[in-house]
Amino acid sequence: MATRFHGWPEQAYLVLLKLGGEPSRETRERVRRDREEQVRQPMIDLLNDLADVDPWYEDFAVWRYASTAYWWQNQCAIVRVARNIEIGFRFNLEGLRIKAAWWYADAQQIALFRAATAADESGRTLEDLVSSLAADGHEILGGVMKRIPRGYPAEHPRADLLKHRSLIAARELESDAVRDVEPVYRACERLRPLLDWLAEHTAAAPDGPAAASVGYASSAYPEQTD
């Protein structure tokens, strides 16, 4: 199978260097074409290759540019997994960051997460997944309450996880290691058990049954502009 992605070229880093700090509108417009070709297009190629390897990754989106400098300095993309669950990608001068994210959840989803986390079998599975990812070098993040939510004992064995209102596991891949889709695919597959757990236990549609990924746009990023 022919591949499209062969890493980000040296020119991509030169473009991003020009966009450092608070680039003026004139600077952004001057580098727009080069940024599209050298920074954004490789991300599109990468996610197309990822979808070719495994159709599970085919529901993706690659952002363009918004009004703030961040979106010019960072090329972001997502693979949608389920409602408010996704794999996020961010390329910048530091390399490629990949994360599994469950966030922007409503009260119903948070309640489902807590119930599954508190339950013996599903909770222990989540604890093992998160511990394994942390031991493997992933940063475990998310919105965390100061106290355990009401209705759960303070001494619950998974009290720390019960405090989460969102859950993210992220890691960085150095640019030199990302020359084709394979290391990215391995990094995504490492996150997949956690994503599957979150989809099974939290991705409920507002009116009932578990929601498929199709039809749920990410709320993680602002509206993009051309």
Order of alpha helices (4+ residues) and beta strands (2+ residues): alpha-alpha-alpha-beta-alpha-beta-beta-beta-alpha-alpha-beta-alpha-beta-alpha
